[in-house]
Amino acid sequence: MAKYRPLYTKIWKDPDFLEYTPEQKLLFIYFCTNDSTTDSGIYSISFKTISLETGLQKDNVENALLKNEMKNILYDNSNKYIFIKNFHIYNKGGNPALLKKAIANDYKTSKKTFLWKAFIELYPEFSLDIQTVDQPLTDSQPYATKGSGSSSGKVNPNPKDNLSSSVHDGSNEDVIFAIYQNSFGLISSPYIVEELKIISQDYPPGWFEDAVKEAFLSATRGKPNLKYIESILERWLREGKDNGKKPVSNLKDTGTYKVTNQYEDARDYGKSTNSPA
């Protein structure tokens, strides 16, 4: 466990954090920085310990946690475990490989709590690492169910083959996750997860796949990164794509993802009754 926990200053601009009362703000910072914290954000802590270390009344602590008064905080009262849902936003965790190992170790010591189900839903990129610890995580789904990408996390060295890998029908978010994994391998960063979710909301189905293809074709040095792909999407949104209109191809030419484009322009995305939830 790390001996210090840096917090990003952007916490003071976070809408959820700003909604907290002064006591809740103290609690949240305490939950992210106390001596019991783990890399997963799931750890054992009692009301008494929280009260003693923060100076807050025990009743106030119980109300905040048991009545779910604090957004992004879940508490398992039966086992006395807490989960800071957005812990990774403010504490990146350093080396991805070491982070995976640390989270797997966290699960090994605290797998009795149901909070791990919530963790996997929020951070599916760690599910495969957790699945390998002792026994499968009860009632959870491996990250590969976000698409039918390789569960091994290995990347096909031929980018064109990666883009032609077949995945199942699904929401725009599901398909975007699958395309990214097929093209770049297993996701190991919460930042990437959040960015892909935003892309699924901001751009019509089909655009991300086309942007990945263009990025591979135009990249001059090695593989393109997500930031470069986002710049392509932003340019299309600003200047128009295919003369300002989305392609109507059903993707039969590539035999890939089965989400078709039913929107005429990105500015109309989200207004159609057919937009994904």
C-alpha positions in Angstrom: 0.0 0.0 0.0 1.3 3.5 -0.8 2.5 5.6 2.0 1.0 8.7 0.5 -2.1 9.5 -1.5 -1.9 12.6 -3.7 -5.2 14.1 -4.8 -5.7 16.0 -8.0 -6.7 19.7 -7.5 -9.6 19.2 -10.0 -11.5 17.7 -7.1 -12.5 21.2 -6.1 -14.3 21.6 -9.5 -16.0 18.3 -9.3 -19.9 18.8 -9.4 -20.4 15.8 -7.1 -17.9 17.0 -4.6 -19.3 20.5 -4.6 -22.7 19.2 -3.6 -21.3 17.7 -0.4 -21.8 19.4 2.9 -18.6 20.6 4.7 -18.7 17.4 6.8 -19.1 15.2 3.7 -16.2 17.0 2.0 -14.0 16.1 5.0 -15.2 12.5 4.9 -14.5 12.2 1.2 -11.0 13.5 1.4 -10.5 11.2 4.5 -11.8 8.2 2.5 -9.3 8.9 -0.2 -6.2 9.5 2.0 -6.5 7.6 5.3 -4.1 4.8 6.3 -6.5 2.0 5.3 -6.9 3.0 1.6 -6.1 0.6 -1.1 -5.4 0.9 -4.9 -8.9 -0.5 -5.7 -10.7 2.0 -3.4 -12.2 -0.9 -1.5 -11.1 -1.5 2.0 -12.3 -2.4 5.5 -13.1 0.5 7.9 -15.5 0.9 10.8 -17.7 3.8 11.8 -15.7 4.0 15.1 -12.4 4.4 13.3 -13.8 7.0 10.9 -15.2 9.0 13.9 -12.0 8.8 15.9 -9.8 9.9 13.0 -12.0 12.7 11.6 -13.4 14.0 14.9 -17.0 13.7 13.4 -19.8 12.3 15.4 -20.3 8.5 14.9 -24.0 9.0 14.3 -23.3 11.5 11.5 -20.8 9.1 9.9 -23.4 6.2 10.1 -26.1 8.4 8.5 -23.9 9.5 5.7 -22.9 5.9 4.8 -26.0 3.9 5.6 -28.5 6.3 4.1 -26.3 6.7 0.9 -26.1 10.4 1.5 -22.8 10.7 -0.3 -22.6 10.1 -4.0 -19.8 7.9 -5.2 -19.5 6.2 -1.8 -20.8 2.7 -1.2 -20.7 1.0 2.2 -21.1 -2.7 3.0 -22.3 -2.6 6.6 -22.4 -6.4 7.0 -18.6 -6.7 6.3 -17.6 -3.1 7.2 -16.1 -2.4 3.7 -16.2 0.9 1.8 -15.8 1.5 -1.9 -14.8 4.9 -3.2 -16.3 4.7 -6.7 -14.3 7.6 -8.2 -11.1 7.0 -6.3 -9.1 6.4 -9.5 -10.1 9.7 -11.0 -8.2 11.5 -8.2 -5.5 8.9 -7.5 -4.2 7.4 -10.7 -2.2 4.6 -9.1 1.0 4.8 -11.1 2.4 1.9 -13.2 -0.5 0.1 -14.8 1.0 -3.3 -14.4 1.7 -2.7 -10.7 -1.8 -1.3 -10.3 -3.4 -4.5 -11.7 -1.4 -6.6 -9.4 -2.3 -4.4 -6.4 -6.0 -4.6 -7.2 -5.9 -8.4 -7.6 -4.3 -8.5 -4.2 -7.0 -6.3 -2.8 -9.6 -8.7 -4.1 -7.9 -11.7 -2.6 -8.1 -10.2 0.8 -11.6 -8.7 0.6 -13.5 -10.8 -2.0 -16.3 -11.5 0.6 -17.8 -8.1 0.0 -20.4 -7.4 -2.7 -18.7 -4.1 -3.5 -16.5 -5.9 -6.0 -19.5 -6.3 -8.3 -19.9 -2.6 -8.3 -16.1 -2.2 -8.9 -16.2 -4.4 -12.0 -19.2 -2.6 -13.4 -17.3 0.7 -13.1 -13.9 -0.6 -14.0 -14.4 -3.5 -16.4 -10.8 -3.4 -17.6 -9.7 -5.0 -14.3 -12.1 -7.9 -14.4 -9.8 -10.3 -16.1 -7.1 -9.8 -13.5 -9.6 -10.4 -10.7 -11.0 -13.5 -12.4 -7.6 -15.2 -12.1 -7.5 -14.8 -8.3 -8.6 -18.1 -6.5 -12.0 -18.4 -8.0 -14.3 -16.4 -10.3 -16.0 -13.3 -9.0 -19.6 -14.2 -8.2 -22.3 -12.8 -10.5 -19.8 -10.6 -12.4 -19.0 -10.6 -16.1 -15.5 -10.4 -17.6 -14.5 -7.4 -19.5 -14.6 -9.4 -22.7 -18.4 -9.2 -22.6 -18.2 -5.5 -23.5 -17.4 -6.9 -26.9 -16.0 -10.1 -28.3 -12.4 -8.9 -28.3 -9.6 -11.1 -27.2 -9.8 -11.9 -23.5 -6.0 -12.5 -23.5 -5.4 -8.8 -24.0 -3.0 -9.5 -26.9 -3.1 -7.2 -29.9 -3.0 -8.5 -33.4 0.1 -7.0 -34.9 -1.7 -6.2 -38.1 -4.0 -3.1 -37.5 -6.2 -4.0 -40.4 -6.9 -7.4 -38.9 -7.7 -5.8 -35.6 -10.3 -3.6 -37.2 -11.8 -6.5 -39.1 -12.3 -8.7 -36.0 -16.0 -9.6 -35.5 -17.9 -8.5 -32.5 -21.5 -8.9 -31.3 -24.4 -6.6 -31.7 -24.6 -4.1 -28.9 -25.0 -0.5 -27.8 -22.7 2.2 -29.1 -20.7 2.1 -25.9 -20.3 -1.7 -26.1 -19.1 -1.6 -29.7 -16.7 1.3 -29.0 -15.1 -0.7 -26.2 -14.8 -3.7 -28.4 -13.3 -1.7 -31.3 -10.7 -0.1 -29.0 -9.8 -3.5 -27.4 -9.5 -5.2 -30.8 -7.3 -2.4 -32.0 -5.1 -1.6 -29.0 -5.4 -4.5 -26.5 -6.9 -4.7 -23.0 -7.7 -1.4 -21.5 -5.6 -0.7 -18.4 -6.5 2.9 -17.5 -9.7 4.3 -15.9 -9.0 7.4 -17.9 -9.4 5.5 -21.2 -12.6 4.0 -19.9 -14.1 7.4 -19.1 -13.0 8.8 -22.4 -14.6 6.0 -24.4 -17.8 6.4 -22.5 -17.8 10.1 -23.4 -17.1 9.3 -27.0 -20.1 6.9 -27.1 -22.3 9.7 -25.9 -20.9 12.5 -28.0 -20.6 10.9 -31.4 -23.0 8.8 -33.6 -22.6 5.0 -34.0 -20.0 4.2 -36.6 -17.9 7.3 -36.2 -15.4 5.9 -33.7 -14.7 2.9 -36.0 -14.1 5.1 -39.0 -11.9 7.4 -36.9 -9.8 4.4 -35.8 -9.4 3.3 -39.4 -8.3 6.8 -40.5 -5.9 7.1 -37.6 -4.1 3.8 -38.5 -4.0 4.8 -42.2 -2.6 8.3 -41.5 -0.3 7.5 -38.5 3.3 8.0 -39.5 5.0 6.6 -36.4 3.7 3.4 -34.9 0.2 3.1 -33.5 -2.0 6.2 -33.1 -3.3 7.0 -29.6 -6.7 7.8 -28.3 -6.0 11.5 -28.3 -5.2 11.4 -32.0 -8.5 9.5 -32.7 -10.4 12.1 -30.7 -8.9 14.9 -32.7 -10.2 13.2 -35.9 -13.7 13.0 -34.3 -13.6 16.6 -33.2 -12.5 17.7 -36.7 -15.4 15.8 -38.3 -17.9 17.3 -35.9 -16.5 20.8 -36.6 -16.0 20.5 -40.4 -18.3 17.7 -41.4 -17.7 14.1 -42.2 -18.3 12.7 -45.7 -19.5 16.1 -46.9 -21.2 16.7 -43.6 -23.2 13.5 -43.6 -22.7 10.2 -41.8 -22.0 7.1 -44.0 -25.0 4.9 -44.6 -22.9 1.8 -45.2 -23.9 -1.3 -43.3 -20.2 -2.2 -43.0 -20.6 -5.4 -45.2 -17.3 -4.3 -46.9 -15.4 -5.0 -43.7 -17.6 -7.6 -42.1 -17.1 -5.9 -38.7 -19.3 -4.1 -36.2 -23.1 -4.3 -36.8 -24.0 -0.9 -35.4 -25.2 1.1 -38.4 -25.4 4.8 -38.8 -28.9 6.2 -38.9 -28.1 9.8 -38.2 -27.6 12.4 -40.9 -25.4 14.7 -38.9 -23.5 14.6 -35.6 -25.3 17.6 -34.4 -28.6 15.6 -34.5 -27.1 12.7 -32.5 -29.0 12.1 -29.3 -32.1 13.9 -30.6 -33.4 10.8 -32.6 -35.7 8.4 -30.8 -33.5 5.6 -32.0 -30.4 6.9 -30.2 -28.8 4.4 -27.8 -29.6 4.7 -24.1 
